[in-house]
């Protein structure tokens, strides 16, 4: 039971955090800038077309986070999280080195490790996936 509870806590914290980041991009919630504002920033770093890519990133974060939190399609959810974080590393953080305190990719890599680890282990007994197994 403790492993299942641990996985549930990890999935909820990571999944809901990704949903919130997606909601920032999609709806401007939680201090976000919505598609237009996020799209403008994305264009400024060379990701074009900015608004479309902001919506795509927001959907990947929101849907990936929701699925990850629920433990539904966990491998697919993890893939959405990993893809989002790889783009963040390549386009924003890699040039700053490893440490998050310097704007580096430390935190992104941690999220990738969590997503891959949960995908490899499975979502646990307290997940929607477990209902189908």
C-alpha positions in Angstrom: 0.0 0.0 0.0 2.8 2.5 0.7 4.2 2.2 -2.8 0.7 2.8 -4.3 0.2 5.8 -2.0 3.7 7.2 -2.9 2.9 6.9 -6.6 -0.4 8.6 -6.1 1.2 11.6 -4.3 3.9 11.9 -7.0 1.3 11.7 -9.8 -1.0 14.2 -8.2 1.7 16.8 -7.5 3.4 16.5 -10.9 0.2 16.1 -12.9 -1.7 19.0 -11.3 1.4 21.2 -11.6 1.5 20.4 -15.3 -2.2 21.1 -15.6 -1.7 24.5 -14.0 1.1 25.4 -16.4 -1.1 24.3 -19.3 -3.9 26.5 -17.9 -1.5 29.5 -17.8 -0.8 29.1 -21.5 -4.4 28.1 -22.6 -6.5 30.3 -20.4 -4.3 32.9 -18.8 -5.1 31.4 -15.4 -2.7 31.4 -12.4 -0.8 34.5 -13.6 -0.3 33.1 -17.1 -0.4 35.1 -20.3 -2.8 33.0 -22.4 -2.2 31.9 -25.9 -1.5 35.4 -27.3 1.0 36.5 -24.6 2.7 33.1 -24.4 2.8 33.0 -28.2 4.5 36.3 -28.3 7.2 35.1 -26.0 7.6 31.9 -27.9 8.1 33.8 -31.2 10.8 35.9 -29.4 12.8 32.7 -28.7 12.3 31.4 -32.3 9.3 29.1 -31.8 6.9 29.9 -34.6 4.0 30.3 -35.2 3.9 31.5 -31.6 0.2 31.3 -30.7 -0.3 27.9 -32.3 2.7 26.6 -30.5 1.6 28.1 -27.2 -1.8 26.3 -27.6 0.0 23.1 -28.5 2.3 23.3 -25.5 -0.6 24.3 -23.3 -2.6 21.3 -24.5 0.3 18.9 -24.0 0.8 20.2 -20.4 -2.8 20.3 -19.5 -3.9 16.9 -21.0 -0.6 15.2 -20.1 -0.9 16.5 -16.5 -4.5 15.4 -16.2 -3.8 12.0 -17.5 -0.7 11.6 -15.3 -2.6 12.7 -12.2 -5.4 10.3 -12.9 -3.0 7.5 -13.8 -4.8 7.0 -17.1 -2.7 6.2 -20.2 0.3 6.8 -18.0 2.9 6.0 -20.7 1.2 8.4 -23.1 0.9 11.0 -20.3 4.5 10.6 -19.5 5.5 11.0 -23.1 3.6 14.3 -23.3 5.4 15.5 -20.2 8.8 14.4 -21.5 8.3 16.0 -24.9 7.3 19.3 -23.3 10.3 19.3 -21.0 12.8 18.4 -23.8 11.6 21.4 -25.8 12.0 23.6 -22.7 15.5 22.3 -22.2 16.6 22.8 -25.8 14.9 26.1 -26.4 15.3 27.8 -23.0 17.4 26.2 -20.3 20.3 24.3 -21.8 22.3 27.4 -22.5 22.2 28.2 -18.8 23.9 25.0 -17.7 22.5 22.5 -15.2 21.5 24.4 -12.1 18.0 25.7 -11.8 19.3 28.6 -9.7 21.0 29.8 -12.9 18.0 29.2 -15.2 19.4 25.8 -16.1 17.7 22.5 -16.9 17.9 20.8 -13.5 14.2 21.0 -12.7 13.2 20.0 -16.2 15.4 16.9 -16.0 14.0 16.0 -12.7 10.5 16.1 -14.1 11.6 13.9 -17.1 13.1 11.4 -14.6 9.8 11.3 -12.6 7.7 10.9 -15.7 9.9 8.1 -17.2 10.2 6.4 -13.8 6.4 6.3 -13.3 5.9 5.2 -16.9 8.3 2.3 -16.3 6.8 1.3 -12.9 3.2 1.9 -13.7 0.8 4.3 -12.1 0.1 2.1 -9.1 -3.0 0.6 -7.5 -4.6 4.0 -7.0 -5.0 4.8 -10.7 -7.4 4.5 -13.5 -4.9 2.3 -15.3 -5.2 -0.2 -12.4 -8.9 -0.5 -13.0 -8.2 -1.9 -16.5 -5.5 -4.4 -15.5 
